């Protein structure tokens, strides 16, 4: 990357000829993320709104492309690390996200749980420990006042505010549980999201073909980790007047969870009237769909 060439290109960003600007834009985009510091420097010293807007759009395009491609790669690799997936979603809104700080917050909660665990505890006792640390010690709870707000889908916001929707709280819960080798998985219920605690003799990750007969009980992180059985799921589906299907009882994949996070974001931004955000999020949906089908 030639810094002299980049500086020369950036100096031409005020060209009124749209064709010339389009050529400059494409050339800058071809450099990818390494060009961003140069663009940011120019933005800071420029007082022209046209130049600043053009720079903002170029930076956003580069950052969005990186997120899109990284999300595709995560899906193609099997989406095994849930934390990686949810961090990629957060990078859409927060491209300069401090991932080390997120890992530190997760590790702190995990360490507090680990201190309370011992090999003699039953599955229910382990869940009680998880619930105590996550919801009482660290103070996480459901965001009932802003249930559909987009911030509920960004893990950095959830960890900082200690508030989330059923899915985001389930993701935090799952990340911590699985880091401690507990067989906890998401369950894709309609209009809600819960967790399944699989048979403890099941190795991680749990084989798809075994999921239906391996669930010991269910957990609802949105109600501070309430534990319940299949009959409660049956009752919930009856209330919704939804026909039961196996997917409403079985653990889903990490990719399924991230797909639902992105769907939630699309709904949230559409409800708030942000068409540009909706357009971006729908592109991210395609990254999940096309990668999982290839």
C-alpha positions as CSV (number, residue, x, y, z in Angstrom):
1,X,0.0,0.0,0.0
2,X,1.5,3.3,-1.2
3,X,0.8,6.0,1.3
4,X,1.6,8.7,-1.2
5,X,-1.0,7.4,-3.7
6,X,-3.6,7.1,-0.9
7,X,-3.0,10.7,0.2
8,X,-3.3,11.9,-3.4
9,X,-6.6,10.0,-3.9
10,X,-8.0,11.4,-0.7
11,X,-7.1,14.9,-1.7
12,X,-9.4,14.5,-4.7
13,X,-12.5,13.5,-2.7
14,X,-14.0,16.9,-3.2
15,X,-14.1,16.6,-7.0
16,X,-17.6,17.6,-8.2
17,X,-17.5,15.2,-11.1
18,X,-19.5,12.2,-10.0
19,X,-17.7,9.9,-12.5
20,X,-14.3,10.9,-11.2
21,X,-15.4,10.6,-7.6
22,X,-16.8,7.1,-8.3
23,X,-13.4,6.1,-9.6
24,X,-11.6,7.5,-6.6
25,X,-14.1,5.8,-4.3
26,X,-13.6,2.4,-5.9
27,X,-9.9,2.7,-5.7
28,X,-10.0,3.6,-2.0
29,X,-12.4,0.7,-1.4
30,X,-9.9,-1.7,-3.0
31,X,-7.4,-1.0,-0.3
32,X,-9.8,-2.2,2.4
33,X,-9.5,-1.5,6.1
34,X,-5.8,-0.3,6.0
35,X,-7.0,2.9,4.3
36,X,-9.4,3.8,7.2
37,X,-6.9,5.7,9.4
38,X,-6.0,7.9,6.4
39,X,-9.6,8.6,5.8
40,X,-10.3,9.4,9.4
41,X,-7.4,11.8,9.5
42,X,-8.7,13.6,6.5
43,X,-12.2,13.7,8.1
44,X,-10.9,15.3,11.2
45,X,-9.2,18.2,9.4
46,X,-11.9,18.8,6.8
47,X,-14.6,21.3,7.3
48,X,-16.5,20.4,4.1
49,X,-19.7,18.5,4.8
50,X,-19.6,16.9,1.3
51,X,-16.1,15.5,1.9
52,X,-17.0,14.3,5.4
53,X,-20.1,12.5,4.2
54,X,-18.2,10.9,1.4
55,X,-15.5,9.7,3.8
56,X,-18.1,8.4,6.2
57,X,-19.8,6.4,3.5
58,X,-16.5,4.9,2.3
59,X,-15.5,3.9,5.8
60,X,-18.9,2.4,6.5
61,X,-18.7,0.4,3.2
62,X,-15.3,-1.0,4.1
63,X,-16.3,-1.9,7.7
64,X,-19.6,-3.4,6.6
65,X,-17.8,-5.5,3.9
66,X,-15.4,-6.8,6.5
67,X,-18.2,-7.8,8.8
68,X,-20.1,-9.4,6.0
69,X,-17.2,-11.5,4.9
70,X,-16.2,-12.5,8.4
71,X,-19.7,-13.5,9.1
72,X,-19.8,-15.7,6.0
73,X,-16.5,-17.3,7.0
74,X,-17.8,-18.0,10.5
75,X,-20.9,-19.7,9.1
76,X,-18.9,-21.7,6.6
77,X,-16.6,-22.9,9.4
78,X,-19.6,-24.3,11.3
79,X,-20.2,-21.4,13.7
80,X,-18.8,-23.3,16.6
81,X,-17.8,-20.3,18.7
82,X,-21.0,-18.5,19.7
83,X,-19.1,-15.5,21.2
84,X,-17.3,-15.0,17.9
85,X,-20.7,-14.9,16.1
86,X,-22.3,-12.4,18.4
87,X,-19.2,-10.2,18.4
88,X,-19.4,-10.0,14.6
89,X,-23.0,-8.8,14.8
90,X,-21.9,-6.1,17.3
91,X,-19.2,-5.0,14.9
92,X,-21.8,-3.9,12.5
93,X,-22.9,-1.1,14.8
94,X,-19.6,-0.8,16.7
95,X,-16.8,-1.3,14.3
96,X,-14.2,-0.2,16.8
97,X,-15.5,-2.6,19.5
98,X,-13.1,-3.5,22.2
99,X,-13.3,-7.3,22.0
100,X,-10.8,-7.8,24.8
101,X,-13.1,-5.9,27.2
102,X,-16.0,-8.2,26.2
103,X,-13.9,-11.3,26.8
104,X,-12.8,-9.8,30.2
105,X,-16.4,-9.3,31.2
106,X,-17.4,-12.8,30.2
107,X,-14.4,-14.3,31.9
108,X,-15.3,-12.5,35.1
109,X,-18.8,-14.0,35.2
110,X,-17.4,-17.4,34.2
111,X,-14.8,-17.3,37.0
112,X,-17.4,-16.4,39.6
113,X,-19.6,-19.4,38.5
114,X,-16.5,-21.7,38.5
115,X,-15.7,-20.8,42.1
116,X,-19.1,-22.1,43.2
117,X,-19.1,-25.3,41.2
118,X,-17.9,-28.8,42.2
119,X,-18.0,-32.2,40.6
120,X,-20.7,-33.5,43.0
121,X,-23.4,-31.0,41.9
122,X,-26.4,-32.2,39.9
123,X,-27.5,-30.5,36.7
124,X,-30.2,-28.6,38.5
125,X,-27.7,-27.5,41.2
126,X,-25.3,-26.3,38.6
127,X,-28.1,-24.2,37.0
128,X,-28.9,-22.8,40.4
129,X,-25.3,-21.6,40.7
130,X,-25.4,-20.1,37.2
131,X,-28.6,-18.3,38.0
132,X,-27.3,-17.0,41.3
133,X,-24.1,-15.6,39.7
134,X,-25.6,-14.2,36.5
135,X,-28.9,-12.8,37.9
136,X,-28.2,-12.0,41.5
137,X,-24.5,-11.3,41.8
138,X,-24.0,-9.7,38.4
139,X,-27.6,-8.3,38.2
140,X,-28.7,-9.4,34.7
141,X,-32.4,-9.1,34.0
142,X,-34.9,-8.9,31.1
143,X,-35.3,-5.6,29.3
144,X,-39.1,-5.4,29.6
145,X,-39.4,-1.6,28.9
146,X,-37.5,-1.7,25.6
147,X,-38.1,-5.3,24.6
148,X,-37.6,-4.7,20.8
149,X,-34.8,-2.1,21.0
150,X,-31.8,-2.8,18.8
151,X,-29.3,-2.5,21.7
152,X,-30.7,-5.7,23.1
153,X,-29.0,-7.5,20.2
154,X,-25.5,-6.1,20.7
155,X,-23.6,-8.0,23.4
156,X,-21.5,-5.0,24.5
157,X,-24.7,-3.1,25.3
158,X,-26.2,-6.2,27.1
159,X,-23.0,-6.7,29.2
160,X,-22.8,-3.0,30.1
161,X,-26.5,-2.4,30.9
162,X,-27.1,-5.9,32.3
163,X,-30.4,-5.9,30.4
164,X,-31.4,-7.9,27.4
165,X,-34.2,-9.7,25.5
166,X,-34.8,-13.5,25.8
167,X,-32.3,-14.2,23.0
168,X,-29.4,-12.0,24.1
169,X,-29.7,-13.2,27.7
170,X,-29.8,-16.8,26.4
171,X,-26.6,-16.1,24.4
172,X,-24.7,-14.7,27.4
173,X,-26.0,-17.7,29.5
174,X,-25.0,-20.2,26.9
175,X,-21.5,-18.8,26.3
176,X,-20.8,-19.0,30.1
177,X,-22.3,-22.4,30.5
178,X,-20.5,-24.0,27.6
179,X,-17.2,-22.4,28.6
180,X,-17.7,-24.4,31.9
181,X,-18.5,-27.6,29.9
182,X,-22.2,-27.5,30.7
183,X,-24.4,-28.9,27.9
184,X,-26.6,-25.8,27.5
185,X,-28.1,-25.0,24.1
186,X,-30.6,-22.5,22.6
187,X,-34.1,-23.5,21.7
188,X,-35.9,-21.6,18.9
189,X,-39.4,-21.1,20.2
190,X,-41.7,-18.8,18.3
191,X,-42.0,-15.4,19.9
192,X,-39.6,-16.4,22.7
193,X,-36.2,-18.0,23.2
194,X,-35.2,-20.5,25.9
195,X,-32.4,-22.9,26.6
196,X,-32.2,-26.7,26.9
197,X,-30.0,-28.5,29.4
198,X,-28.9,-31.8,27.6
199,X,-28.0,-35.1,29.3
200,X,-24.7,-34.5,31.0
201,X,-23.2,-37.6,29.4
202,X,-23.6,-36.0,26.0
203,X,-20.3,-34.7,24.5
204,X,-20.1,-31.1,23.2
205,X,-21.3,-30.4,20.6
206,X,-24.4,-32.5,20.9
207,X,-25.2,-34.6,17.7
208,X,-28.2,-33.3,15.8
209,X,-29.8,-36.8,15.6
210,X,-29.6,-37.2,19.4
211,X,-31.1,-33.9,20.4
212,X,-34.7,-34.8,20.8
213,X,-34.0,-37.5,23.4
214,X,-31.2,-35.8,25.3
215,X,-32.9,-32.8,26.8
216,X,-33.2,-33.0,30.6
217,X,-35.0,-29.8,31.2
218,X,-35.4,-26.2,29.9
219,X,-34.3,-22.9,31.2
220,X,-35.8,-19.4,30.7
221,X,-33.0,-16.7,31.2
222,X,-35.6,-13.9,30.6
223,X,-37.2,-15.0,33.9
224,X,-33.9,-15.2,35.7
225,X,-33.3,-18.9,34.9
226,X,-36.6,-20.5,35.7
227,X,-36.4,-24.3,35.1
228,X,-39.3,-26.1,33.5
229,X,-40.2,-29.2,31.5
230,X,-41.7,-30.2,28.1
231,X,-45.3,-29.7,29.4
232,X,-44.7,-26.0,29.9
233,X,-43.4,-25.7,26.3
234,X,-46.6,-27.5,25.2
235,X,-48.7,-25.1,27.1
236,X,-46.9,-22.1,25.7
237,X,-47.4,-23.3,22.1
238,X,-51.1,-23.9,22.8
239,X,-51.4,-20.3,24.0
240,X,-49.9,-19.1,20.8
241,X,-52.1,-21.5,18.8
242,X,-49.0,-22.8,17.1
243,X,-48.7,-26.4,16.0
244,X,-45.8,-28.1,17.8
245,X,-42.8,-29.1,15.7
246,X,-39.6,-30.9,16.8
247,X,-37.6,-27.7,16.4
248,X,-39.5,-26.0,19.2
249,X,-38.2,-28.6,21.7
250,X,-34.7,-29.4,20.3
251,X,-31.5,-27.5,20.8
252,X,-30.6,-25.3,17.8
253,X,-27.2,-24.4,16.4
254,X,-25.2,-21.3,17.1
255,X,-25.8,-20.3,13.5
256,X,-29.6,-20.5,14.2
257,X,-29.1,-18.2,17.2
258,X,-27.1,-15.6,15.3
259,X,-29.6,-15.7,12.4
260,X,-32.4,-14.9,14.8
261,X,-30.3,-12.0,16.3
262,X,-30.0,-10.5,12.9
263,X,-33.7,-11.1,12.2
264,X,-34.5,-9.2,15.5
265,X,-32.3,-6.3,14.4
266,X,-34.1,-6.1,11.0
267,X,-37.4,-5.9,12.8
268,X,-36.1,-3.4,15.4
269,X,-34.7,-1.0,12.8
270,X,-37.7,-1.3,10.5
271,X,-39.9,-0.4,13.5
272,X,-37.8,2.6,14.3
273,X,-37.8,3.8,10.7
274,X,-34.1,3.4,9.7
275,X,-34.3,2.1,6.1
276,X,-30.5,2.2,5.6
277,X,-30.0,0.1,8.7
278,X,-32.7,-2.3,7.5
279,X,-30.9,-2.6,4.1
280,X,-27.6,-3.4,5.8
281,X,-29.1,-6.0,8.1
282,X,-30.9,-7.7,5.3
283,X,-27.5,-8.1,3.6
284,X,-26.2,-9.7,6.7
285,X,-29.1,-12.1,6.6
286,X,-27.9,-13.1,3.2
287,X,-24.4,-13.8,4.5
288,X,-26.0,-16.3,6.9
289,X,-28.3,-17.9,4.4
290,X,-25.9,-18.2,1.4
291,X,-23.0,-19.4,3.6
292,X,-25.1,-22.0,5.4
293,X,-26.5,-23.4,2.1
294,X,-23.1,-23.6,0.3
